[in-house]
Every structure is written in structure tokens, then in C-alpha cells.
Amino acid sequence: MKALRYGLMLLAVAVFLAGCAKTVQPVTAPPAATAAPAATTASTTSAAAAPVQAQISPLDDPNNILYKKVVYFDFDKSNIKPEFLDMLTAHAKYLIAHPNQKIRIEGYTDERGTWEYNIALGDRRAQSVRRFLLFQGVNPDQISTISYGEAHAVCHEHTRPCWAKNRRAVLVYLNQ
């Protein structure tokens, strides 16, 4: 029994460490603008700024449903609540339209429960979101999942509202 528990804990640590690796992508500067003529007017300045706003990704636009990337769960549950279905459907459509885009779904729990149980519950939450996206037609090669259990809490108070913020699955776009 002790060997099984030790093996499961070792497996969970290995899964956790495998998910911690991050690839740092270099930030490239935007192409330099050509020198404007000496008689620059306000209208040309505002016209030059307009294309920059049009280039905002829908994933980064606070007015777009794709900006929302967190699904919250009830205590000890992994089923998706109805209020998150529209958001997940929009993400599925985006992923179908962008087949080279990959995401990682990260499952989290609150602090209650054992470490092993929380890793398993976080995985069930991530897999629940994954299954929904697959059912909508997303390519399975575009999706990976990981469970962090109670690690990486967004709220550290010991209250019900705080615990509710930690019971979540987060969609992380990898090659944005």
C-alpha cells in the first residue's frame, strides 16, 4: 500500500514538473515606420494609428468573448456550468478556424482535499473542457491538458468566495 502511494506521488510530481517547463518566445519590435514628410498633420497621424487597433487579436480584445479564458466549477465537481458554454463554443470555433493554434488547458482546485485528490480533480476539470472542445470539432492535436491541483492559487484567503475563484480550468494559448 505504501509503495502504491509512493508511486502515485512520484508520478504526480513528474507530471507537475513536466508541465512547469516554459518556452520563452523572443519579443520582436514592430517594423520601423518610414520617415514622414515635414508637413505631418493630425489627420495623417490618426490614420496611421488606425491600422494598429485593427491588428488586436480577438484573444486580447476585452470586448470579445474570446478574451475570457477561465471556466469556474462548483465544489468537488468537474461538469461545465451552462454559463460557460457560449465562451467555450467561441473558443472552439476560433481553434477550428486557426488549425495551427495550440492551447493548454490547466485544471485547478481549491485547497481543500488531499494533494493527490486535488491533482486528480484538476485533471478531471481540464479533461471536461477538452472533451467539450473536441465535441465541437477541434483537432485533438491542438489541445494539451495539465493539472496543477491546488498549486498556483489566485486567492489565498480561507473563505468560500476565495475557494470558488481557485476551482477553475484556464485556457492558455501557446503560440499566440
Residue pairs with C-beta under 8 A, 6 or more apart in sequence:
8 116
9 115
9 116
12 115
12 116
12 119
15 119
15 146
15 147
16 119
16 148
16 151
18 146
19 106
19 146
19 148
33 48
36 44
57 176
58 64
58 66
58 67
58 94
59 66
59 67
59 69
59 94
59 173
59 176
60 67
61 67
65 86
65 87
65 90
66 90
66 91
66 94
68 87
69 91
69 170
69 171
69 172
69 173
70 168
70 169
70 170
70 171
71 80
71 81
71 84
71 87
71 88
71 125
71 129
71 168
71 169
71 170
71 171
72 81
72 84
72 164
72 165
72 167
72 168
73 79
73 80
73 81
73 125
73 167
73 168
73 169
74 81
74 167
75 110
75 112
75 163
75 167
76 113
76 121
78 121
78 124
78 125
78 127
78 128
79 128
80 88
80 128
80 129
80 132
85 132
88 129
88 132
88 133
88 136
89 136
91 103
91 133
91 171
92 132
92 133
92 136
92 137
92 138
93 136
94 101
95 101
95 103
95 133
95 138
95 139
95 142
95 143
96 136
96 137
96 138
96 139
99 139
99 142
100 175
101 142
101 173
101 174
101 175
101 176
102 141
102 142
102 143
102 144
102 173
102 174
102 175
103 142
103 143
103 144
103 171
103 172
103 173
103 174
104 143
104 144
104 145
104 146
104 171
104 172
104 174
105 126
105 129
105 130
105 143
105 144
105 145
105 146
105 169
105 170
105 171
105 172
106 122
106 126
106 145
106 146
106 147
106 148
106 169
106 170
106 172
107 121
107 122
107 123
107 124
107 125
107 126
107 127
107 145
107 146
107 147
107 148
107 149
107 168
107 169
108 122
108 125
108 147
108 148
108 149
108 150
108 151
108 152
108 153
108 166
108 167
108 168
108 169
108 170
109 118
109 121
109 122
109 125
109 149
109 150
109 166
109 167
110 150
110 153
110 162
110 163
110 164
110 166
110 167
111 118
111 150
111 153
111 158
111 163
111 166
112 163
113 121
113 150
115 149
115 150
118 149
118 150
119 147
119 148
119 149
120 147
121 147
121 149
122 147
122 148
122 149
123 145
123 147
125 147
125 167
125 168
125 169
126 145
126 146
126 147
126 169
127 145
128 169
129 169
129 171
130 143
130 145
133 143
134 140
134 143
150 166
153 166
154 165
154 166
154 168
155 161
155 162
155 163
155 165
155 166
156 162
